[in-house]
Amino acid sequence: MFEGLRSRLSGFVNKFVNKELTEENMKDVSKQLERLLIRDEVAVSVAEEISAGVRKSLVSEEIRRFSSPMERFTIALRSSLEDILTPKDDVPDLLQEIKAAKEMNEPYVILFLGINGTGKTTTLAKMANLMQEKDFSVVFAASDTYRAGSIQQLAKHAEKLNIRVIQHKYGSDPAAVAFDAINHALAKNVDVVLIDTAGRMQTNTNLMNELKKIKKIAEPNFTIFVGDGLAGNDVIKQAQDFDKFIGFDATILTKMDANVKGGAAISVASITKKPILYMGVGQSYSDIEPFVPLDIVENIISIENSN
């Protein structure tokens, strides 16, 4: 994961490993770091923020005590990336929140947002599997009524996981489907309602109004944006638009088992100021892992000196 970014950072650092990292040459180092990050699909504003953080750290007394430029740069970069990726507020523990709702005999409702092709429905199924492993019961709401194929896809996941799916006919009101799924959960004491939604392009006004209506009717306890880790700057724009028009609480990034550049994760975390909860790392239901910022940072900055 993030092999491209890591190798390019290694090459970047090795260029400066024998230089004295003074304030005079910091501007050049800073600008080159920005360009490297932008090439790896880090948003411009975020690349500037990381670079400024590195530059500030490199000239600080705390960092100067380390003799090696490699060591100094690595520590400075680690600090800057940790600031970006570590949420400022406490990250919610969904499983604990579901447990608390269950104790109050209330279903916990989660709304999933994201465009088609990101793995949103599969991610929803992975989350359902995770909850079943913790002995929580689940019901699906097939609120993507825009495409008949999406209802069928969700129904296949439901069959494999032995989960009830609440669905209406193609073209029906998606908010009504969510409403019926929540009522089903109340009547049958189901612990969790997972709402799948349509994923036409995020600039589609009708879609956004449709999603707003679902959120208003369903009043979800939690809303998750699902983004494609391979989509680069596209996923950043999607996250911004969905947060602006609908609002969400956290992100799940899919396809993180592929050779992602890393910029998407860094930028989505920085720009939305929302935590990344999980990463999709494969096709099976168990292929979902918690997103641990410190682990990601260590993966990125595992720089080796080739000299």
C-alpha positions in Angstrom: 0.0 0.0 0.0 1.3 3.5 -0.9 4.4 1.9 -2.5 4.6 4.7 -5.2 4.5 7.5 -2.7 6.9 5.8 -0.4 9.5 5.1 -3.1 9.3 8.7 -4.5 9.7 10.1 -1.0 12.7 7.9 -0.6 14.2 9.2 -3.8 13.3 12.8 -2.8 15.0 12.5 0.6 18.1 10.9 -0.8 18.6 14.0 -3.0 19.0 16.0 0.1 20.6 13.5 2.5 24.0 15.2 2.2 22.8 18.7 2.4 22.6 20.9 5.4 18.9 21.6 5.8 19.0 25.3 6.6 16.3 27.9 6.3 18.0 29.1 3.1 17.5 25.9 1.2 14.2 25.0 2.8 12.1 26.9 0.2 13.5 24.7 -2.6 13.0 21.5 -0.5 9.5 22.6 0.4 8.4 23.3 -3.2 9.8 20.0 -4.5 8.0 18.2 -1.8 4.7 19.9 -2.8 5.2 18.9 -6.4 5.9 15.3 -5.4 2.8 15.1 -3.3 0.6 16.7 -5.9 1.8 14.1 -8.5 0.6 11.5 -6.1 -2.9 13.0 -6.1 -2.6 14.9 -2.9 -4.8 18.0 -3.2 -2.8 21.2 -3.8 -4.0 22.9 -0.5 -3.2 19.7 1.4 0.3 19.4 -0.2 1.0 23.0 0.8 -0.2 22.2 4.3 2.1 19.1 4.6 5.0 20.9 3.1 4.6 23.9 5.5 4.5 21.5 8.4 7.6 19.7 7.3 9.5 23.0 6.8 8.5 24.4 10.2 9.6 21.2 11.9 12.9 21.0 10.1 14.1 24.3 11.4 12.8 23.8 15.0 15.2 23.2 17.8 13.5 19.8 18.6 14.4 18.4 15.2 17.8 20.1 14.9 19.2 17.8 17.6 19.1 14.9 15.2 22.4 14.9 13.1 21.2 13.0 10.0 19.2 15.0 7.4 17.4 11.7 6.6 16.4 11.3 10.3 15.3 15.0 10.6 13.2 14.9 7.4 11.5 11.6 8.3 10.5 12.8 11.8 9.3 16.1 10.3 7.2 14.3 7.6 5.8 11.9 10.2 4.7 14.7 12.4 3.0 16.6 9.5 1.2 13.5 8.2 0.0 12.5 11.7 -1.5 16.0 12.0 -3.4 15.5 8.7 -4.6 11.9 9.2 -5.4 11.9 12.9 -9.0 13.2 13.5 -9.2 16.2 15.9 -12.3 14.7 17.6 -12.8 11.3 19.0 -13.5 8.6 16.4 -16.8 7.0 17.0 -16.9 3.3 17.9 -19.8 2.1 15.7 -20.0 -1.3 17.4 -20.3 0.3 20.8 -22.9 2.7 19.6 -24.9 -0.1 18.1 -24.6 -2.0 21.4 -25.9 1.0 23.3 -28.8 1.5 21.0 -29.7 -2.2 21.3 -29.8 -1.9 25.1 -32.4 0.8 24.6 -34.4 -1.4 22.1 -33.8 1.0 19.3 -32.4 0.1 15.8 -29.2 1.8 14.8 -29.6 3.3 11.3 -26.6 3.8 9.0 -26.9 5.6 5.7 -24.4 4.9 2.9 -23.5 7.5 0.3 -21.2 7.4 -2.7 -21.3 7.2 -6.5 -21.8 4.0 -8.5 -18.7 1.9 -9.0 -16.9 2.7 -5.8 -17.9 -0.5 -4.1 -20.6 1.1 -1.9 -23.0 -1.8 -1.9 -20.2 -4.4 -1.3 -18.9 -2.2 1.5 -22.4 -2.2 3.1 -22.4 -6.0 2.9 -18.9 -6.1 4.5 -20.1 -3.9 7.3 -23.2 -6.2 7.8 -20.9 -9.2 8.0 -18.8 -7.4 10.6 -21.9 -6.7 12.7 -23.1 -10.2 12.4 -19.8 -11.4 13.8 -20.6 -9.3 16.8 -24.0 -10.9 17.1 -26.0 -7.9 15.9 -29.0 -8.6 13.6 -29.2 -6.6 10.4 -31.7 -5.5 7.8 -31.0 -3.9 4.4 -32.9 -1.1 2.9 -32.7 -1.1 -0.9 -33.1 2.6 -1.3 -31.3 2.7 -4.7 -34.5 2.3 -6.7 -32.9 4.2 -9.6 -31.4 1.0 -11.1 -33.1 -2.3 -10.9 -29.6 -3.9 -11.0 -28.7 -2.3 -7.7 -31.7 -3.9 -6.0 -30.7 -7.3 -7.4 -27.1 -6.8 -6.3 -28.1 -6.0 -2.7 -30.5 -8.9 -2.7 -27.7 -11.3 -3.7 -25.6 -10.0 -0.7 -28.6 -10.4 1.5 -29.1 -14.0 0.4 -25.4 -14.9 1.0 -25.5 -13.3 4.5 -28.9 -14.5 5.4 -30.2 -11.0 5.9 -33.7 -9.6 5.1 -33.8 -6.9 2.5 -36.6 -4.4 2.4 -37.3 -3.4 -1.2 -39.9 -1.8 -3.4 -40.3 -2.0 -7.1 -37.9 -0.2 -9.5 -38.6 3.5 -9.6 -40.4 3.8 -6.3 -39.7 6.4 -3.6 -36.3 5.5 -2.0 -37.2 7.4 1.2 -40.3 5.1 1.6 -38.0 2.1 1.4 -35.8 3.4 4.2 -38.9 4.2 6.3 -40.3 0.7 5.8 -36.9 -0.9 6.7 -36.8 1.1 10.0 -40.3 0.2 10.8 -39.5 -3.5 10.1 -36.5 -3.2 12.5 -38.7 -1.7 15.2 -41.3 -4.4 14.8 -38.9 -7.4 14.7 -36.3 -6.0 17.1 -33.5 -5.9 14.5 -30.4 -4.2 15.8 -29.1 -2.4 12.7 -30.6 -0.9 9.5 -28.2 -0.4 6.6 -29.5 1.9 3.9 -28.1 1.6 0.4 -28.6 4.6 -1.9 -28.3 5.6 -5.5 -24.9 6.7 -6.8 -25.3 8.8 -9.9 -22.8 11.5 -10.4 -22.6 13.8 -7.3 -23.4 16.9 -9.5 -26.8 15.5 -10.2 -29.3 17.9 -8.5 -32.1 15.4 -8.5 -29.9 12.8 -6.8 -28.8 15.2 -4.1 -32.4 16.2 -3.4 -33.4 12.5 -3.3 -30.6 11.7 -0.8 -31.6 14.7 1.4 -35.1 13.4 1.5 -33.9 9.9 2.6 -31.8 11.4 5.3 -34.6 13.6 6.5 -37.1 10.6 6.7 -34.6 8.0 8.0 -32.9 10.3 10.5 -29.8 8.0 10.5 -27.7 7.7 13.6 -24.6 7.7 11.3 -23.8 8.5 7.7 -20.9 7.0 5.8 -19.3 8.2 2.6 -17.8 5.4 0.5 -15.0 6.5 -1.8 -12.8 4.7 -4.3 -9.1 4.8 -3.1 -8.0 4.6 -6.7 -10.0 7.5 -7.9 -7.5 10.2 -6.9 -8.7 13.7 -7.0 -12.1 12.6 -8.2 -12.9 11.0 -4.8 -11.8 14.3 -3.1 -14.4 16.3 -5.1 -17.0 13.6 -4.5 -16.4 13.7 -0.7 -16.6 17.5 -0.7 -19.9 17.6 -2.6 -21.6 14.8 -0.6 -20.6 16.5 2.6 -21.7 19.9 1.4 -25.1 18.8 0.2 -25.9 15.8 2.4 -23.4 15.7 5.2 -21.7 12.6 6.5 -19.9 11.5 9.7 -17.0 9.3 8.4 -15.4 7.8 5.3 -14.7 4.2 4.1 -12.1 3.9 1.3 -12.4 0.9 -1.0 -9.8 -0.9 -3.2 -7.0 -0.1 -0.8 -5.4 -3.4 -1.5 -4.5 -2.1 -5.0 -1.4 0.1 -5.6 -3.1 3.3 -4.4 -0.9 6.4 -4.6 -2.0 7.5 -1.1 -3.0 11.0 -2.0 -6.8 10.3 -1.8 -6.7 9.1 1.8 -4.5 12.0 2.9 -6.6 14.6 1.1 -10.1 13.3 2.1 -9.0 13.2 5.7 -7.7 16.7 5.6 -10.4 18.4 3.5 -13.5 16.9 5.0 -12.1 16.9 8.6 -13.9 13.6 9.0 -12.4 10.3 10.2 -11.7 7.4 7.8 -13.1 4.4 9.7 -12.3 1.4 7.5 -10.5 0.4 4.3 -11.7 -2.2 1.8 -8.8 -4.5 1.0 -10.4 -7.3 -1.1 -13.6 -8.8 -2.4 -14.6 -11.1 0.4 -16.8 -10.0 3.2 -14.0 -10.2 5.7 -11.8 -8.0 3.6 -12.3 -4.8 5.6 -9.9 -3.3 8.0 -9.9 -0.4 10.5 -8.1 2.6 9.2 -5.3 3.3 11.7 -3.7 6.7 11.0 -0.4 5.9 12.7 0.0 2.7 10.8 -0.7 4.5 7.5 1.8 7.2 8.4 4.5 4.6 9.2 3.7 2.8 5.9 4.2 6.0 3.9 7.4 7.2 5.6 9.2 3.9 5.7 12.0 5.6 3.7 15.3 3.9 3.1 18.5 5.7 2.4 20.0 4.3 -0.8 23.3 5.9 -0.2 
